[in-house]
Amino acid sequence: MTKCTQRPGACRTTRRCISSVMSLQGSSSPRYPAVMALEDRILPRWVAGASNPYVGMHLLLQISRTNSFLAASMPRRSRFLTAVHAKMLLFIVATLICMVLHNVYYRYLDGKAPSFSLKASDRSSWPRNQTVVSDIGTAISYVAQVFLAMVISASCVQLYWLAIRSRGHRIAQIDALMSVHASPFSLPLLRALSASISVCVVAMLASSASVVSIFAPSAIKLNTNHLQTSDCTVSAPRNLSSIVTPATDNNYLSPMGAVLASGTFLPPVIQCDMGSSSQCSYDLQFAGPGLSCEDVTTISNYTTFANARQLNTTNTINLFQAELVPQDSNLYMQIAVQSWDVKRQLYQASNCTGVSRSYSVTMSKSTATPYNITVTGNDVISKIQANETAPPDFESFYMYNILNLMQQMRITIEHGFYPTAVLQVPINMNPTESIAGMPFGDNNGGGLGFYGLDSNVTWADNMTQALEVFAQNMTMSLFSGQILNYNSDDSNVLQNVTTTCSTFVSAYEYTPYHLYLTYGAAMAVAVVCAFWGAIAIAQNGVAENLDFSRILRSVLNERLFFAKDGLTEDTRLRADDTVEGKLVPSIL
């Protein structure tokens, strides 16, 4: 450049003005040799006419026009990886790290009991405190939400400038696009949609990144009935058919009478440890005695049953009768049971056979129920022989006691008054009568029958099924520990077995797919938007932003300056094809 030989103060003023004009065009605007030559030519003229500001401004505009013309003639270029590319990639990676941290924290909590302490002396339990869990989960997801919103917002900026460069838009539309970028669900949305649908869609996606902080923390919840399992040692019936029971006059009619009176099994000993849980349970499988019954009411004789036990007494009504079936061959334990319900005028008859069943049971207890046995399976294995082996086994002896109990029951109504129920139990070879207890009230349908408020005996609606349940309750009573084998050398009918105990406690439950789905969907949207933004950068030729300096550079140009007096909301503006993307009036 030619050395300035005029007044020093004037030269300095001139160069400051030129520098000011060039800086208004932007620091990134190139200084072309032709422009520099033009500066050399007009500097002396500037000094000569420094007293006339209009002449100076005219000369400066010549420099600006020449520089803009040359810049417009140069193609726009963008680096393969700009700062915006790097920022979007970095934020996507940061979101992925947030998801990993979120997953690691929730996996740590999964299955653990919550903590209710925030004392300084108990800091190790802080991560399990419900408040801390909620706060940490929300904080991690919120940070991820911010990262995703920044990725999508950066893409939105590139699409905004692409829309401004592609064609002219009314100033009101450009204002609407700026508003929608900051607040996508604002009133100018409809006007912005008429300018650029892509900018509006991406802006709304950026605002919708908040779904991450809404749904991601719900991947973990506190379940008050969380299942935990562990090995435990419990008591279960042995192989009852292999337990030797010598011939004896002893029987199990006393505990069996208690089962008859209660309508259910004797209280079992549930051996799982609840600890801090609300309930516990375990499953067992074993073989034990039972009944297999069929309904023979239609082929039975009610008259014969009604007169079977007159006992030389008139006006006596027989209500229940069970008789062992005499056999000549296939000596299985069988019994015929008949009942008469006076109130409902209902006669029922059933034939039952003693069988060995394969029982599947669930033993459980809870803070509300101290014990419970749920039979989930009771398949018949085989019939039990009636002829005694020498010596007999416990299963057949116990089955005989069940049938003998029913045979000894005598329940009648005498002289039309109230029912009389007795057990004719042989003691020392002498028949002795004792009261045959039955439940008072329905007892949830348990037992063979029950006494009603009107003193009548009401039998089960389905006696055939009730007899099978009655025998099943006798077998379940073995878990009470009150029934022993009459053999001093081998008295236990139970043995220790190892099984899996399940407890139900309050614990955190983590659903990984819920977290992965939330983050995955949000990250997929962000990646698509980032790719869209990268395409916009390539088409714009430069990575854009919405900084104030960027807006200032786009509006400070000659064409817009001369058109300033005619600008209205309906004036169309378009960013030109220069790197600066200057806003100029447009007819398209």
C-alpha positions in Angstrom: 0.0 0.0 0.0 1.3 3.5 -0.8 2.7 5.4 2.1 0.5 8.2 3.3 2.4 11.5 2.8 -0.4 13.8 3.8 -1.1 15.3 7.2 -0.4 12.6 9.9 -3.7 13.2 11.7 -5.7 12.9 8.5 -3.9 9.6 7.5 -4.6 8.0 10.9 -8.3 9.1 10.7 -8.6 7.7 7.2 -7.2 4.3 8.1 -9.4 4.1 11.2 -12.5 4.7 9.1 -11.5 2.1 6.5 -10.8 -0.4 9.3 -14.2 0.4 10.8 -16.0 -0.3 7.6 -14.1 -3.5 7.0 -14.7 -4.7 10.6 -18.4 -4.1 10.1 -18.2 -6.5 7.2 -16.8 -9.0 9.6 -13.4 -10.2 10.7 -13.7 -13.2 8.4 -14.2 -11.1 5.2 -11.1 -11.3 3.1 -9.1 -8.2 2.0 -8.5 -8.7 -1.7 -5.6 -7.1 -3.5 -7.9 -5.0 -5.7 -9.4 -3.5 -2.6 -6.0 -2.7 -1.2 -5.1 -1.0 -4.5 -8.3 1.0 -4.3 -7.4 2.1 -0.8 -4.0 3.4 -2.2 -5.7 5.4 -4.9 -8.4 7.0 -2.7 -6.3 7.8 0.4 -4.9 11.0 -1.1 -8.4 12.0 -2.3 -9.8 11.2 1.2 -7.2 13.5 2.8 -7.9 16.2 0.2 -11.6 16.0 0.9 -11.5 15.2 4.5 -13.4 18.4 5.3 -16.4 17.0 3.4 -17.9 13.9 5.2 -20.1 12.9 2.2 -17.1 12.6 0.0 -15.4 10.4 2.6 -18.5 8.2 3.0 -18.8 7.8 -0.8 -15.2 6.7 -1.0 -15.6 4.2 1.9 -18.7 2.7 0.2 -16.7 2.3 -3.0 -14.2 0.2 -0.9 -17.0 -1.8 0.7 -18.8 -2.4 -2.6 -15.6 -3.6 -4.2 -14.8 -5.9 -1.3 -18.4 -7.3 -1.2 -18.4 -7.9 -5.0 -15.2 -9.8 -4.9 -16.3 -11.8 -1.9 -19.6 -12.7 -3.7 -17.6 -14.0 -6.6 -15.6 -16.4 -4.5 -17.3 -19.8 -3.7 -18.3 -20.5 -0.1 -16.4 -23.2 1.6 -16.9 -25.1 4.9 -14.4 -27.3 6.6 -15.1 -31.0 6.9 -15.3 -30.7 10.7 -16.3 -27.3 12.0 -16.7 -26.3 15.6 -20.4 -26.9 15.3 -19.8 -30.5 14.1 -17.5 -31.1 17.0 -20.0 -29.6 19.5 -22.9 -31.7 18.3 -20.7 -34.9 18.3 -19.4 -34.0 21.8 -22.9 -33.5 23.2 -24.2 -36.8 21.8 -21.2 -38.6 23.4 -21.9 -36.8 26.6 -25.6 -37.9 26.5 -24.4 -41.5 26.0 -22.1 -41.1 29.1 -25.1 -39.9 31.1 -27.1 -42.9 30.0 -24.3 -45.2 31.1 -24.0 -43.5 34.5 -27.8 -43.6 34.9 -27.8 -47.3 34.2 -24.9 -48.1 36.5 -26.5 -46.2 39.4 -29.9 -47.9 38.9 -28.3 -51.4 38.6 -26.6 -50.7 41.9 -30.0 -50.0 43.5 -31.8 -52.9 41.9 -33.0 -55.3 44.5 -31.7 -53.2 47.4 -33.9 -52.1 50.3 -34.5 -48.3 50.5 -32.8 -46.3 53.2 -34.7 -43.8 55.4 -31.7 -42.2 57.0 -29.7 -39.1 56.0 -27.6 -38.9 59.1 -23.9 -38.0 58.7 -23.0 -41.2 60.6 -24.8 -43.3 58.1 -23.4 -42.0 54.8 -23.1 -45.4 53.2 -26.9 -45.6 53.0 -27.4 -42.2 51.4 -27.4 -43.5 47.8 -30.4 -45.7 48.7 -32.4 -43.0 50.3 -35.6 -42.4 48.3 -35.1 -38.6 48.2 -31.5 -39.0 47.0 -32.5 -41.6 44.4 -35.1 -39.3 43.0 -32.8 -36.3 43.0 -29.8 -38.1 41.4 -32.0 -39.8 38.7 -33.6 -36.5 37.9 -30.3 -34.6 37.8 -28.6 -37.1 35.5 -31.6 -37.2 33.1 -31.8 -33.4 33.1 -28.1 -33.0 32.2 -28.7 -35.4 29.3 -31.8 -33.4 28.3 -29.7 -30.3 28.1 -27.0 -32.0 26.0 -29.7 -33.3 23.6 -31.4 -29.9 23.4 -28.1 -28.2 22.5 -27.4 -30.7 19.7 -30.9 -30.2 18.2 -30.7 -26.4 18.8 -27.4 -26.2 16.9 -29.0 -28.0 14.0 -31.9 -25.7 14.1 -29.6 -22.7 13.7 -28.0 -24.2 10.6 -31.5 -24.9 9.1 -32.5 -21.3 10.0 -29.7 -19.8 7.9 -30.3 -22.3 5.2 -33.9 -21.2 5.0 -32.8 -17.5 4.9 -30.3 -18.2 2.2 -32.6 -20.3 0.0 -35.2 -17.7 -0.8 -36.6 -14.4 0.4 -38.8 -14.1 3.4 -40.9 -11.3 4.8 -39.3 -9.6 7.8 -42.4 -10.8 9.9 -41.6 -14.4 8.9 -37.9 -14.0 9.9 -39.1 -12.6 13.3 -41.4 -15.6 13.7 -38.5 -18.0 12.9 -36.4 -16.3 15.5 -39.2 -16.5 18.1 -39.9 -20.2 17.4 -36.2 -21.0 17.7 -36.3 -19.6 21.3 -39.9 -20.8 22.1 -41.3 -23.3 19.6 -44.8 -23.4 21.0 -45.3 -19.6 21.0 -48.0 -17.7 19.0 -45.8 -16.9 15.9 -45.6 -20.7 15.2 -48.1 -20.6 12.3 -46.3 -17.7 10.6 -43.0 -19.5 11.1 -44.4 -22.6 9.5 -45.2 -20.7 6.3 -41.5 -19.7 6.2 -39.8 -23.0 7.1 -41.4 -26.2 8.3 -38.0 -27.8 9.0 -36.9 -25.0 11.4 -40.2 -25.3 13.3 -40.1 -29.1 13.6 -36.5 -29.2 14.8 -37.2 -26.3 17.3 -40.1 -28.3 18.7 -37.9 -31.4 19.0 -35.3 -29.4 20.9 -38.0 -28.3 23.3 -39.3 -31.9 23.6 -36.0 -33.2 24.9 -37.5 -32.7 28.4 -39.2 -36.1 28.0 -35.9 -37.6 29.0 -36.0 -36.1 32.4 -39.7 -37.2 32.7 -39.5 -40.8 31.7 -35.9 -41.9 32.4 -36.2 -41.6 36.3 -39.3 -43.8 36.2 -37.2 -46.7 35.1 -36.7 -47.5 38.8 -39.5 -47.8 41.3 -40.0 -48.9 44.9 -41.9 -52.2 45.1 -43.2 -53.1 48.5 -43.5 -56.8 47.4 -40.2 -57.3 45.7 -39.3 -61.0 45.4 -36.0 -62.2 46.9 -34.9 -65.8 46.9 -32.4 -67.8 48.9 -31.7 -71.4 49.8 -33.2 -72.6 53.1 -33.6 -75.8 55.1 -37.2 -76.8 56.0 -39.1 -79.9 57.1 -41.0 -82.0 54.6 -42.6 -85.5 54.8 -40.3 -88.4 54.2 -41.2 -91.3 51.9 -44.2 -92.4 54.0 -44.6 -95.8 52.4 -41.0 -96.8 53.5 -41.6 -95.9 57.2 -42.2 -99.0 59.2 -45.1 -98.9 61.7 -45.4 -101.9 63.9 -48.9 -103.3 64.8 -50.3 -101.2 67.6 -53.6 -100.3 69.3 -52.7 -96.6 69.0 -54.4 -94.4 66.5 -54.5 -90.8 65.2 -58.2 -90.3 65.9 -57.5 -87.4 68.4 -55.6 -85.1 66.0 -57.8 -86.2 63.2 -60.9 -85.3 65.3 -59.3 -81.8 65.6 -59.1 -81.6 61.8 -62.8 -82.6 61.6 -63.8 -80.0 64.2 -61.9 -77.2 62.6 -62.6 -77.9 59.0 -59.0 -77.5 58.0 -55.5 -78.9 58.7 -53.6 -78.5 61.9 -51.4 -75.4 62.1 -48.1 -76.1 60.2 -44.7 -75.0 61.2 -43.5 -72.6 58.4 -39.7 -72.5 58.6 -38.8 -69.7 56.3 -37.3 -66.6 57.9 -39.2 -63.4 57.1 -36.6 -61.0 58.5 -37.7 -57.5 57.5 -40.1 -58.8 54.8 -43.8 -58.8 54.9 -44.2 -62.5 53.9 -42.2 -65.5 52.9 -42.9 -68.8 51.1 -41.4 -72.0 49.7 -42.5 -74.9 47.5 -42.4 -78.6 48.3 -43.3 -81.8 46.5 -43.9 -85.1 48.4 -46.1 -88.2 48.3 -48.8 -88.8 50.9 -52.2 -90.5 51.4 -55.5 -89.1 50.0 -58.9 -90.1 48.7 -60.2 -90.5 45.2 -64.0 -90.3 45.3 -66.8 -90.6 42.8 -70.5 -89.5 43.1 -72.9 -92.4 43.3 -76.0 -90.6 44.4 -78.0 -91.7 41.5 -77.4 -95.4 42.0 -77.7 -95.4 45.8 -80.7 -96.2 48.0 -81.7 -93.3 50.3 -84.3 -95.4 52.2 -81.7 -98.0 53.2 -79.5 -95.2 54.4 -82.2 -93.5 56.4 -83.1 -96.7 58.2 -79.6 -98.0 58.7 -79.1 -96.7 62.3 -82.4 -96.8 64.1 -80.6 -98.3 67.1 -84.0 -99.4 68.4 -85.0 -95.8 68.6 -88.0 -94.3 66.9 -88.2 -90.9 65.3 -84.4 -91.0 64.6 -83.1 -89.5 61.3 -79.7 -90.6 60.1 -77.6 -87.7 58.8 -74.2 -89.3 58.1 -72.9 -92.8 57.5 -69.6 -94.1 56.4 -68.9 -97.8 55.9 -65.8 -99.7 54.8 -66.6 -101.6 51.7 -66.1 -105.4 52.1 -64.1 -106.9 49.3 -63.2 -110.4 48.1 -60.4 -109.4 45.7 -58.3 -106.3 44.8 -58.1 -105.4 48.5 -57.9 -101.7 48.3 -59.0 -99.3 51.1 -62.5 -98.2 50.1 -65.3 -96.5 52.0 -68.9 -95.6 51.1 -70.2 -92.3 52.5 -73.8 -91.1 52.6 -75.3 -87.9 54.0 -78.7 -86.2 54.4 -79.2 -82.5 54.7 -82.5 -81.9 56.5 -82.7 -78.3 55.8 -82.1 -78.5 52.1 -83.6 -82.0 51.7 -80.4 -83.0 49.9 -79.1 -86.6 49.8 -75.6 -87.4 48.6 -73.6 -90.6 48.3 -70.0 -91.1 47.4 -67.6 -94.1 47.0 -63.9 -93.3 47.9 -60.7 -95.2 47.5 -57.6 -94.7 49.5 -54.7 -93.6 47.2 -51.2 -92.3 47.3 -51.0 -88.8 45.8 -48.1 -86.6 44.6 -48.6 -83.3 46.4 -47.2 -80.0 45.3 -47.7 -77.4 47.9 -46.7 -73.8 48.7 -46.0 -73.1 52.3 -46.3 -69.4 53.3 -46.7 -67.0 56.2 -47.0 -63.3 56.5 -47.4 -60.6 59.1 -51.2 -60.9 58.6 -51.4 -64.7 58.3 -49.1 -66.8 60.5 -49.4 -69.9 58.3 -50.9 -71.1 55.1 -50.7 -74.2 52.8 -51.7 -73.9 49.2 -52.0 -77.2 47.3 -51.1 -76.6 43.7 -51.1 -80.2 42.6 -52.3 -83.6 43.9 -52.0 -86.2 41.2 -52.9 -89.8 42.0 -49.9 -92.1 42.0 -51.4 -95.5 43.0 -54.1 -97.1 45.2 -53.3 -98.1 48.8 -53.6 -101.8 49.5 -56.0 -102.8 52.3 -54.3 -106.0 53.3 -51.8 -105.2 56.0 -48.2 -106.0 55.4 -46.0 -107.3 58.2 -45.2 -104.9 59.5 -47.4 -102.2 57.9 -46.0 -98.9 56.6 -47.0 -95.4 57.9 -48.9 -94.4 54.7 -51.3 -97.3 54.8 -51.7 -97.1 58.6 -52.5 -93.3 58.4 -54.9 -93.9 55.6 -56.7 -96.5 57.6 -57.1 -94.0 60.5 -58.7 -91.5 58.1 -61.3 -94.0 57.0 -61.8 -95.3 60.5 -62.5 -91.8 61.8 -65.4 -91.4 59.2 -66.7 -94.9 60.0 -66.9 -94.1 63.7 -68.9 -90.9 63.1 -72.6 -91.1 64.1 -74.7 -88.0 63.4 -78.4 -88.2 63.9 -81.5 -86.2 64.8 -83.5 -87.9 67.5 -87.1 -87.1 68.3 -87.1 -84.2 65.9 -85.0 -82.0 68.1 -81.4 -81.1 67.3 -78.6 -83.1 65.7 -76.4 -85.4 67.9 -72.9 -86.0 66.7 -70.7 -88.6 68.3 -67.6 -90.6 67.6 -67.7 -94.3 68.6 -64.0 -94.7 69.3 -62.9 -98.1 70.6 -60.7 -97.8 73.7 -59.3 -101.0 75.1 -61.5 -102.9 72.8 -64.6 -101.2 74.2 -66.6 -98.8 72.1 -66.6 -95.4 73.7 -68.6 -92.5 72.4 -67.2 -88.9 72.3 -68.6 -85.8 70.8 -67.8 -85.4 67.1 -67.0 -81.8 66.7 -67.7 -79.9 63.5 -67.2 -76.2 62.6 -69.8 -73.7 63.7 -70.6 -71.6 60.7 -69.6 -72.0 57.1 -65.8 -71.7 57.8 -65.3 -70.7 54.2 -66.6 -74.0 52.9 -64.0 -76.1 54.7 -64.7 -79.5 56.2 -67.4 -82.0 55.5 -70.2 -79.9 57.0 -70.9 -77.4 59.7 -73.5 -76.4 62.4 -75.8 -73.6 61.4 -77.3 -71.0 63.6 -80.6 -72.9 63.5 -78.8 -76.0 65.0 -79.1 -77.9 61.7 -76.1 -79.7 60.2 -75.4 -78.5 56.7 -73.2 -80.7 54.6 -70.9 -79.6 51.8 -72.6 -78.8 48.5 -70.3 -81.3 46.8 -69.6 -84.1 49.3 -67.5 -86.0 46.8 -65.0 -83.1 46.5 -65.3 -82.3 50.2 -64.2 -85.9 51.1 -61.0 -85.6 49.0 -60.2 -82.2 50.6 -60.9 -83.7 54.1 -58.3 -86.5 53.5 -55.9 -83.9 52.0 -56.2 -81.8 55.2 -55.3 -84.8 57.2 -52.1 -85.2 55.1 -51.2 -81.5 55.4 -51.5 -81.8 59.1 -48.2 -83.8 59.1 -46.5 -80.4 58.8 -47.7 -79.5 62.3 -45.1 -81.8 63.8 -47.8 -83.2 66.2 -48.2 -86.5 64.3 -45.4 -89.0 64.9 -44.9 -92.6 63.8 -45.6 -95.2 66.4 -42.1 -96.6 66.3 -39.7 -95.7 69.0 -36.8 -96.4 66.7 -38.1 -94.2 63.9 -40.7 -91.8 65.1 -40.2 -88.8 62.8 -42.3 -88.6 59.7 -40.6 -85.4 58.6 -37.1 -84.7 57.4 -34.9 -81.7 56.6 -34.7 -80.7 52.9 -33.1 -77.8 51.1 -35.3 -75.7 49.0 -35.7 -72.1 47.8 -37.3 -69.6 50.1 -39.0 -66.5 48.7 -39.4 -63.4 50.7 -41.3 -60.3 49.8 -39.6 -57.1 50.9 -39.6 -53.4 50.0 -36.9 -52.9 47.4 -36.0 -51.0 44.3 -36.9 -52.6 41.0 -35.0 -51.4 37.9 -36.4 -51.9 34.4 -33.4 -51.4 32.0 -35.4 -51.5 28.8 -37.4 -48.5 30.1 -34.2 -46.5 30.5 -32.7 -47.7 27.2 -35.9 -46.9 25.3 -36.1 -43.4 26.7 -32.5 -42.5 26.0 -32.3 -44.4 22.8 -35.3 -42.7 21.2 -34.1 -39.3 22.3 -30.6 -39.9 21.1 -31.9 -41.2 17.8 -33.8 -38.0 17.2 -30.7 -36.0 18.2 -28.5 -37.9 15.7 -31.0 -37.4 12.9 -31.2 -33.7 13.6 -27.4 -33.5 13.8 -27.1 -35.2 10.5 -29.7 -32.8 9.1 -27.7 -29.9 10.5 -24.5 -31.2 9.0 -26.1 -31.2 5.6 -27.3 -27.6 6.2 -23.7 -26.6 7.0 -22.5 -28.1 3.8 -25.2 -26.2 1.8 -24.6 -22.9 3.7 -20.8 -23.2 3.1 -20.1 -22.2 6.7 -21.1 -23.2 10.3 -23.6 -20.6 11.3 -24.7 -19.2 14.7 -27.2 -16.7 16.0 -24.8 -14.5 18.0 -25.4 -10.8 18.0 -22.2 -10.1 16.1 -23.4 -12.6 13.4 -26.7 -10.7 13.1 -24.9 -7.4 13.0 -22.6 -8.5 10.2 -25.6 -9.7 8.1 -27.5 -6.4 8.4 -24.6 -3.9 8.0 -24.3 -3.7 4.2 -24.8 -1.1 1.5 -27.9 -2.5 -0.1 -29.8 -2.8 3.1 -28.6 0.7 4.1 -30.0 2.3 1.1 -33.3 0.4 1.5 -33.7 1.2 5.2 -36.4 3.8 4.6 -38.6 1.4 2.8 -38.4 -1.5 5.2 -41.7 -2.9 6.5 -42.9 -6.2 8.0 -43.8 -7.3 4.4 -40.4 -6.5 2.9 -38.7 -9.6 1.7 -35.1 -10.2 2.7 -32.7 -12.9 1.7 -29.2 -13.8 2.8 -26.9 -13.5 -0.2 -24.4 -16.2 -1.4 -21.4 -14.8 0.4 -19.8 -16.4 3.3 -21.2 -13.6 5.4 -24.7 -14.2 4.2 -25.6 -10.5 4.2 -29.3 -9.8 4.4 -30.4 -7.9 1.3 -33.9 -7.0 -0.2 -35.3 -9.8 -2.4 -38.2 -10.0 -4.8 -38.4 -13.9 -4.5 
